[in-house]
Every structure is written in C-alpha cells, then in structure tokens.
Amino acid sequence: MEGRSREVCRERAQEEENRAGGAFLASILEGPLGEIAEKVLTGRRLSRADGIRLWESNDLLTLGYLADYARRRKAGDEVYFINNVHLNHTNVCRNLCLFCAFGRPAEAPGAYTLTRDEIAAKMEEARACQPAEVHIVGGLNPALPFTYYEEMLATVRKSLPGAHIQAFDAVEIDFLSEISGLSLEEVLMRLREAGLGSLPGGGAEIFNPAVRRRICSRKISGERWLEVHATAHRLGFRTNATMLYGHIEEIPDRVDHLLRLRELQDETGGFLAFIPLPFHPENTALSHLPRTSGYDDLKTIALARLLLDNFFAIKSFWIMLTPKLAQITLSFGANDLDGTVREERIAHDAGAETPQYQPADIFLAMIREAERVPVERDTLYNVIKRYD
C-alpha cells in the first residue's frame, strides 16, 4: 500500500476515533476488506472486482460502516422525503413480464384503464393534501393513443398546477415513440409541453441481456433503457434509476448494472436518485422464488452507495422494504425514504404488505430516531422544509 494512502487512512481512523468508531475502523483496515476500505476512505473509485468482492463478503457490518462513511461524505446527515401521490393509469400491458403481478391482457379479469374523468377525480381528491409530486407509471396498453398521455398530463397539471409530474419510465417512453411514430426527442418534448417534469427509473430491471430474455423478453433492452435516459438528460430532464434484484440474476449482473448507471451519470449528470427494488414474487410467474432477505436488502443499499459514487441520493423505497427495514438502511448508505405515496398498485399486486400511505409525521419520527435531519423535498431535491 502506498505511504500517502496509509497516512490518509490513519487520519481517517483518527477522525472516526473521535466519533467513537476508530477501533472498529482500524480492524477493518487490517482485515480482508482493508484495501477496498482504503479506497473508500480516500475517495477513490471502486472497480468491478471490488464490487463483486464486497457483494460476496458476509461482513455486513463492515459494508454498512463503509457505506455510511461514503454517505456522510457525499450527502451529509440530511434524509429526504416527499409529499407525493401515485397514479397507475392502466394495468393492461402487452409485455406481461414474468416478474410482474400488475400487468394483464385487456380481456383478463381485473384489467382496467382510467378515463380522463376518473383521472381528474383522483387528482381533485389529491388536492386536499397539496402534493409536491404526482408519480405516474402504467402498463403498455396498445389501445391507447399518444393523445391519451398528453391529455392525462394536462388533466393532472390543471388539477394540481403546483405539483411536479414525474411520469412514464423508459419502457413507456419507447412505447410512445413506437405508437406515435415520433422520435424519442419529439415524444419527450411533446410530453414536456403537456406537463411532464421528469422521468421515473422503472423498467431497468437487470441490464444483462441473458437475464432480460428470461424474465422480460418483450421489454426493451438495457441499452435502449440507457439511451432513453441519455436522451432525456440531453433535453434537460432529470431522471431516476432502478435495479430489480433478488430473482434469477447473479452477483456480477448486479455489479455490472450499477457500473453502467455510474458510467452514464459520469457522461450526463442527469440522474437524481438510485432506487434498488427487491423482487416480490407473489402472484407472478416466478412465485416459486423466495423473497429477498433483509440481509440482502441492506447489502444492496450499501453496495449501491459504494459503487454509485456520483449519485447524490440512494433511495430506500419503504413500500417494498417495509418502514422498519427502510429505517435501518439509513445506516447503510441510504439518504432518501421516498414519499407519502397514498396509492400504489404495482408492488402491492405482487404481495407488498405495507400500507398504501405513510404520513409525514412517520417519516419525521423514523429519521429523528436514526439521529438524522429530516428534510421535506420536491422532486428535484429542492428543500421545501428542513426540520432541525
């Protein structure tokens, strides 16, 4: 190990000792993950081999410690949440991915598509809570014209003129390009005129083509997903990124997925947050698979923070993790707990047992108990209220 690197690590250890963590850090530096820990402490980028080695490690406390250090250095002690509402306008979908319990054929029992009046009614109901964001995703319904989406955005904007609209993941944007005959750029500009503010991160799943062929063969490729987001970033949109884990993927697939996101973020700087999504198998074609463990969930959050060194926000989606586990992730690199939500169908159709709504008071209690500073934000991470 280089002399200067060792000196810097001793300095970091002294700093941590002042925080009552120096002895543990010293043991990390002398342990099997010491070389990787040195990289983290000195702000050097982790490699693919580092990522695989960390994911294969069973030393969860060390991973959490390093991720927490990286979180403090990158984002400080503030933890974010947002007052938002979800809108899932249709569950009719032509893709019918094996991991999805939400999408269904148009003729299937329970299939639905909201009309413009029904969307307007939902938004009028949401006005009472004055959401900062409306989050919209749905299935790929071949019966809907492009104008349906423009009208939906216009309807939401009319009912909630102060809310930011985050809508349509990369798979939906590609679908809208296909059915309209417009380029990605033209689709995004038309949607912006109608009220679109940013894109969610869904549809990424796992980028490995072999995995995608098995679990979502009709979905766009990982390369196309990245292309849609790169295009959105060039046009000035901010977007989120996700990874669906805990199904048939392997550890290298997860690492490669994160590194592709890191690479695009280096190029564009357009990602707002990364959200790891644990696979929920209930009511899917992969229902024989077990749910992810809390151990795997915490490790995934920690590795996201360590590998995605150019992402400000690592989001812990309480809907899929449960509020209790989401709170623990605040010590494993997460600095965002998503939002109030109020209505969510996709994860709950797959067996999520969490509530449909979580009030701001619960976020404040969760964050303060973890000895962090609660911050209510908007979609773009502008501060609405900082709770000292």
BELSUL-V407717 format. One record per residue. N is the residue number from 1. RES is the residue in three letters. SS is DSSP state (~ for helix, > for strand, _ for the rest). D_CENTER is the distance of its C-alpha to the mean C-alpha in Angstrom with 2 decimals. Layout:
n:res:ss:d_center
N:RES:SS:D_CENTER
N:RES:SS:D_CENTER
This chain:
n:res:ss:d_center
1:MET:_:35.82
2:GLU:_:36.71
3:GLY:~:38.67
4:ARG:~:36.56
5:SER:~:33.34
6:ARG:~:35.14
7:GLU:~:36.41
8:VAL:~:33.03
9:CYS:~:31.73
10:ARG:~:34.76
11:GLU:~:33.99
12:ARG:~:30.43
13:ALA:~:31.95
14:GLN:~:34.40
15:GLU:~:31.75
16:GLU:~:29.91
17:GLU:~:33.31
18:ASN:~:33.78
19:ARG:_:30.60
20:ALA:_:32.18
21:GLY:_:30.00
22:GLY:~:32.28
23:ALA:~:33.88
24:PHE:~:30.70
25:LEU:~:29.49
26:ALA:~:32.91
27:SER:~:32.64
28:ILE:~:29.32
29:LEU:~:30.97
30:GLU:_:33.86
31:GLY:_:31.85
32:PRO:_:30.52
33:LEU:_:27.28
34:GLY:~:29.35
35:GLU:~:29.04
36:ILE:~:25.24
37:ALA:~:25.40
38:GLU:~:27.75
39:LYS:~:25.32
40:VAL:~:22.66
41:LEU:~:25.37
42:THR:_:26.81
43:GLY:_:23.64
44:ARG:_:24.10
45:ARG:_:21.43
46:LEU:_:20.84
47:SER:_:21.91
48:ARG:~:20.95
49:ALA:~:23.73
50:ASP:~:22.46
51:GLY:~:19.04
52:ILE:~:20.86
53:ARG:~:23.32
54:LEU:~:20.87
55:TRP:~:19.09
56:GLU:~:22.61
57:SER:_:23.71
58:ASN:_:24.25
59:ASP:_:24.54
60:LEU:~:21.56
61:LEU:~:23.09
62:THR:~:23.50
63:LEU:~:19.92
64:GLY:~:18.88
65:TYR:~:21.61
66:LEU:~:20.66
67:ALA:~:16.97
68:ASP:~:18.21
69:TYR:~:20.67
70:ALA:~:18.22
71:ARG:~:16.11
72:ARG:~:19.40
73:ARG:~:20.52
74:LYS:~:17.51
75:ALA:~:16.53
76:GLY:_:19.38
77:ASP:_:19.57
78:GLU:>:17.88
79:VAL:>:15.03
80:TYR:>:13.45
81:PHE:>:13.10
82:ILE:>:13.84
83:ASN:_:16.46
84:ASN:>:15.06
85:VAL:>:16.08
86:HIS:>:14.72
87:LEU:>:16.97
88:ASN:_:17.09
89:HIS:_:20.22
90:THR:>:21.26
91:ASN:_:20.73
92:VAL:>:23.31
93:CYS:_:21.91
94:ARG:_:23.89
95:ASN:_:21.47
96:LEU:_:21.53
97:CYS:_:19.24
98:LEU:_:20.41
99:PHE:_:17.23
100:CYS:_:16.98
101:ALA:_:18.98
102:PHE:_:18.35
103:GLY:_:20.08
104:ARG:>:23.87
105:PRO:_:26.93
106:ALA:_:28.53
107:GLU:_:31.52
108:ALA:_:29.78
109:PRO:_:30.18
110:GLY:_:27.44
111:ALA:_:26.40
112:TYR:_:25.92
113:THR:>:25.37
114:LEU:_:25.49
115:THR:_:28.29
116:ARG:~:28.24
117:ASP:~:30.25
118:GLU:~:27.90
119:ILE:~:24.93
120:ALA:~:27.21
121:ALA:~:28.18
122:LYS:~:24.66
123:MET:~:24.04
124:GLU:~:27.43
125:GLU:~:26.60
126:ALA:~:23.41
127:ARG:~:25.60
128:ALA:~:26.92
129:CYS:~:23.73
130:GLN:_:23.26
131:PRO:_:19.48
132:ALA:_:17.98
133:GLU:>:15.49
134:VAL:>:15.78
135:HIS:>:12.77
136:ILE:>:14.39
137:VAL:_:13.69
138:GLY:_:16.42
139:GLY:_:18.50
140:LEU:_:20.63
141:ASN:_:23.89
142:PRO:_:26.79
143:ALA:_:29.00
144:LEU:_:27.14
145:PRO:_:28.31
146:PHE:~:26.36
147:THR:~:28.14
148:TYR:~:26.47
149:TYR:~:23.12
150:GLU:~:24.96
151:GLU:~:26.83
152:MET:~:23.81
153:LEU:~:22.29
154:ALA:~:25.77
155:THR:~:26.20
156:VAL:~:23.08
157:ARG:~:24.10
158:LYS:~:27.63
159:SER:~:26.77
160:LEU:_:24.22
161:PRO:_:25.28
162:GLY:_:23.56
163:ALA:_:20.04
164:HIS:>:17.45
165:ILE:>:16.44
166:GLN:>:12.97
167:ALA:>:13.85
168:PHE:_:14.09
169:ASP:_:11.69
170:ALA:~:13.46
171:VAL:~:15.35
172:GLU:~:16.73
173:ILE:~:17.70
174:ASP:~:19.55
175:PHE:~:21.17
176:LEU:~:22.34
177:SER:~:23.83
178:GLU:~:25.65
179:ILE:~:27.13
180:SER:~:28.11
181:GLY:_:29.50
182:LEU:_:27.77
183:SER:_:26.04
184:LEU:~:22.36
185:GLU:~:23.59
186:GLU:~:25.84
187:VAL:~:23.30
188:LEU:~:20.90
189:MET:~:23.92
190:ARG:~:25.30
191:LEU:~:22.13
192:ARG:~:22.02
193:GLU:~:25.62
194:ALA:~:24.77
195:GLY:_:22.15
196:LEU:_:18.76
197:GLY:_:17.01
198:SER:>:13.65
199:LEU:>:11.42
200:PRO:_:8.10
201:GLY:_:6.18
202:GLY:_:7.74
203:GLY:_:10.77
204:ALA:_:10.01
205:GLU:_:10.85
206:ILE:_:13.04
207:PHE:_:14.94
208:ASN:_:18.22
209:PRO:~:20.65
210:ALA:~:22.56
211:VAL:~:19.70
212:ARG:~:18.73
213:ARG:~:22.44
214:ARG:~:22.54
215:ILE:~:19.58
216:CYS:_:19.00
217:SER:_:22.15
218:ARG:_:22.24
219:LYS:_:18.79
220:ILE:_:18.66
221:SER:_:18.57
222:GLY:~:15.93
223:GLU:~:18.26
224:ARG:~:18.30
225:TRP:~:14.53
226:LEU:~:14.81
227:GLU:~:17.93
228:VAL:~:16.51
229:HIS:~:13.97
230:ALA:~:16.87
231:THR:~:19.10
232:ALA:~:16.99
233:HIS:~:16.85
234:ARG:~:20.61
235:LEU:_:21.22
236:GLY:_:19.62
237:PHE:_:16.40
238:ARG:>:13.25
239:THR:>:10.03
240:ASN:>:6.27
241:ALA:>:5.37
242:THR:>:4.35
243:MET:>:7.23
244:LEU:>:9.35
245:TYR:>:11.77
246:GLY:_:15.01
247:HIS:_:17.06
248:ILE:_:19.53
249:GLU:_:17.86
250:GLU:_:19.51
251:ILE:~:18.56
252:PRO:~:19.45
253:ASP:~:17.15
254:ARG:~:14.11
255:VAL:~:15.65
256:ASP:~:16.54
257:HIS:~:13.12
258:LEU:~:11.83
259:LEU:~:15.12
260:ARG:~:14.92
261:LEU:~:11.81
262:ARG:~:13.84
263:GLU:~:16.82
264:LEU:~:15.58
265:GLN:~:14.38
266:ASP:~:17.91
267:GLU:~:19.41
268:THR:~:17.83
269:GLY:_:15.91
270:GLY:_:13.99
271:PHE:>:10.31
272:LEU:>:9.34
273:ALA:>:6.16
274:PHE:>:4.17
275:ILE:>:1.81
276:PRO:>:5.21
277:LEU:>:6.80
278:PRO:>:10.51
279:PHE:_:13.01
280:HIS:_:15.28
281:PRO:_:18.59
282:GLU:_:20.76
283:ASN:_:22.37
284:THR:_:21.12
285:ALA:_:23.34
286:LEU:_:21.89
287:SER:_:22.88
288:HIS:_:25.07
289:LEU:_:22.21
290:PRO:_:21.44
291:ARG:_:18.28
292:THR:_:16.49
293:SER:_:18.29
294:GLY:~:17.29
295:TYR:~:18.54
296:ASP:~:16.15
297:ASP:~:13.12
298:LEU:~:14.40
299:LYS:~:15.28
300:THR:~:11.92
301:ILE:~:10.42
302:ALA:~:13.68
303:LEU:~:13.77
304:ALA:~:10.46
305:ARG:~:12.14
306:LEU:~:15.40
307:LEU:~:14.74
308:LEU:_:12.39
309:ASP:_:15.21
310:ASN:_:14.69
311:PHE:_:11.28
312:PHE:_:12.11
313:ALA:>:9.10
314:ILE:>:7.29
315:LYS:>:5.69
316:SER:_:7.48
317:PHE:_:7.20
318:TRP:~:11.01
319:ILE:~:11.74
320:MET:~:11.09
321:LEU:~:12.10
322:THR:_:14.93
323:PRO:~:15.63
324:LYS:~:17.95
325:LEU:~:15.73
326:ALA:~:12.92
327:GLN:~:15.86
328:ILE:~:16.89
329:THR:~:13.66
330:LEU:_:14.81
331:SER:_:17.49
332:PHE:_:15.37
333:GLY:_:13.47
334:ALA:_:10.87
335:ASN:_:11.83
336:ASP:>:9.78
337:LEU:>:10.18
338:ASP:>:8.79
339:GLY:>:12.00
340:THR:_:15.19
341:VAL:_:14.12
342:ARG:_:17.77
343:GLU:_:17.51
344:GLU:_:15.05
345:ARG:_:16.58
346:ILE:~:14.38
347:ALA:~:13.36
348:HIS:~:16.77
349:ASP:~:18.69
350:ALA:_:17.49
351:GLY:_:18.89
352:ALA:_:16.52
353:GLU:_:19.15
354:THR:_:17.42
355:PRO:_:18.84
356:GLN:_:17.90
357:TYR:_:18.08
358:GLN:_:17.88
359:PRO:_:20.10
360:ALA:~:19.72
361:ASP:~:22.46
362:ILE:~:20.47
363:PHE:~:17.73
364:LEU:~:20.67
365:ALA:~:22.33
366:MET:~:19.42
367:ILE:~:18.80
368:ARG:~:22.54
369:GLU:~:23.36
370:ALA:_:21.10
371:GLU:_:23.23
372:ARG:_:20.62
373:VAL:>:20.94
374:PRO:>:19.13
375:VAL:>:18.14
376:GLU:>:17.53
377:ARG:>:15.84
378:ASP:_:15.51
379:THR:_:12.72
380:LEU:_:13.96
381:TYR:_:14.21
382:ASN:_:17.88
383:VAL:>:19.36
384:ILE:>:20.83
385:LYS:>:22.30
386:ARG:>:22.42
387:TYR:>:23.83
388:ASP:_:26.09
